[in-house]
Amino acid sequence: MKITTWICCTLLIFFGISASIFALTGFNLLLFLTAGNVPLYRGFLSLAGVCALWLLFWLFAFRPTKFLS
């Protein structure tokens, strides 16, 4: 569980950096890294959605912010 959460966090940070580079410069880093392969590009984008859903589940199931108050 912990390794999966770390992997998902790392991938979401990478996707966020790629999105910010695209927003600021117009250069699509993820499309460049997939060499213009659109099915692979869409696969990576769907992986970002799965990572976000996993982290949402993790936040509700384990409540890591429960003892912050």
Secondary structure, DSSP 8 states (H G I E B T S, - for coil): -HHHHHHHHHHHHHHHHHHHHHHHHS--HHHHHTTT-HHHHHHHHHHHHHHHHHHHHHHHHH-TTTT--
